[in-house]
Amino acid sequence: MSAAVETALPMALSRPQPKAVLELLKPITWFAPMWAFMCGLVSSHESAAHWWQIGLGVLLCGPLVCGSSQAVNDWYDRHVDAINEPNRPIPSGRIPGDWGFRIAVAWTVLSLAIAALLGTWVFVPAVLGMILAWAYSMPPLRLKRNGWLGCAAVGACYEGLPWVTGAALMSAAMPDPKVFVAALLYSIGAHGIMTLNDFKSIEGDRQMGIDSLPAVFGADIAAEIACLLMAGAQMVIISLLLLWHHPYYAAGVTLVLVAQLVLMRKLLAQPREKAPWYNATGTTLYVLGMLITAFALQAGP
């Protein structure tokens, strides 16, 4: 955005209102990491965590770390949002001046402080998550400029790292290697979910030089890539569950995958129009498969 446009943004407020701050932190996005955290809790063989630690873990993965990432993203995306979503809190002026940056920093510090209270194996994934969150949006790295790297970072933050955090909290130690494998695979599948999320900003991304997959390849090919990643990751999960002698859980994940494949046919017929619909339907089935996998890991060898 040019300096002239920047100065034209509303600046009547001296500080943000609580409602605008809450909107900046995007509560609707907290569900995914909180769900992954719950899957981590379920997947652990141990139960060493107290209820207050679990409560702090939920707070950490959702409102804190995820909320921080949303504030960081909105601050560094304020120029793109002025094109795609001008009513967002920062471009609309409801969060004036550099308050967006201040909130992002304060929420990051608070997130790491809470993570430190929960032990080393919770603190480490929290640090990694915050590094990825800032690297995703902040120059010069700005991983989101590359659709492959950006979606990989978000997939890890939304699925893999919260899952590992939950398992680590329950065991008070490094999780079972199978937890890491499952978390990694579901992070890869989440790359596809994040790709579909980029469909809403194709025009703005192209204007601002952000090479999201839909902006680079177009809606049709990007949707095919997203479906391949989502389905492929779950097919590997099913194979591993069979290898780990969990045939009933493998059957459960297979059922939710088959249902997703039916929905994917409609998505691929009208990818741009159906992307939000699929993220509300197919993604629900995807995360249900995550929980089934978590119960399989809890069941042990």
ZIGI-V364299 format. One record per backbone hydrogen bond with DSSP energy under -0.5 kcal/mol. CO is the residue of the C=O (numbers start at 1). NH is the residue of the N-H. If there is no record, write none. Layout:
BEGIN
co: {CO	CO}
nh: {NH	NH}
END
This chain:
BEGIN
co: {2	3	4	5	6	17	17	18	19	20	21	22	22	23	26	27	28	29	30	31	32	33	34	35	36	37	38	39	40	41	50	51	52	53	54	55	56	57	58	59	60	61	62	62	64	65	66	67	68	69	70	71	72	73	75	77	78	80	80	81	85	88	89	89	90	94	94	96	98	99	100	101	102	103	104	105	106	107	108	109	110	111	112	113	114	115	116	119	119	120	122	123	124	125	126	127	128	129	130	131	132	133	134	135	136	138	142	143	143	145	145	146	147	148	149	150	151	152	153	154	155	155	156	159	160	161	162	163	164	165	166	167	168	168	170	176	176	177	178	179	180	181	182	183	184	185	186	187	188	188	189	189	190	191	192	193	194	195	196	197	198	199	201	202	203	204	205	205	206	209	210	211	212	213	213	214	218	219	220	221	222	223	224	225	226	227	228	229	230	231	232	233	234	235	236	237	238	239	240	241	242	246	247	248	249	250	251	252	253	254	255	256	257	258	259	260	261	262	263	264	265	266	270	271	274	275	276	277	278	278	281	282	283	284	285	286	287	288	289	290	291	292	293	294	295	296	297}
nh: {6	7	8	9	9	20	21	22	23	24	25	26	27	26	29	30	31	33	34	35	36	37	38	39	40	41	42	43	44	44	54	55	56	57	58	59	60	61	62	64	65	66	66	67	68	69	70	71	72	73	74	75	76	77	78	81	82	83	84	85	88	92	94	95	93	17	96	99	102	103	104	105	106	107	108	109	110	111	112	113	114	115	116	117	118	118	119	122	123	124	126	127	128	129	130	131	132	133	134	135	136	137	138	143	144	142	145	146	150	147	211	150	151	152	153	154	155	156	157	158	159	160	161	163	164	165	166	167	168	169	170	171	172	173	48	179	180	181	182	183	184	185	186	187	188	189	190	191	191	192	192	193	194	195	196	197	198	198	199	200	201	202	205	206	207	208	209	210	209	211	212	147	216	217	218	218	222	223	224	225	226	227	228	229	230	231	232	233	234	235	236	237	238	239	240	241	242	243	244	246	245	250	251	252	253	254	255	256	257	258	259	260	261	262	263	264	265	266	267	268	269	270	274	275	278	279	280	281	282	283	285	286	287	288	289	290	291	292	293	294	295	296	297	298	299	300	300}
END
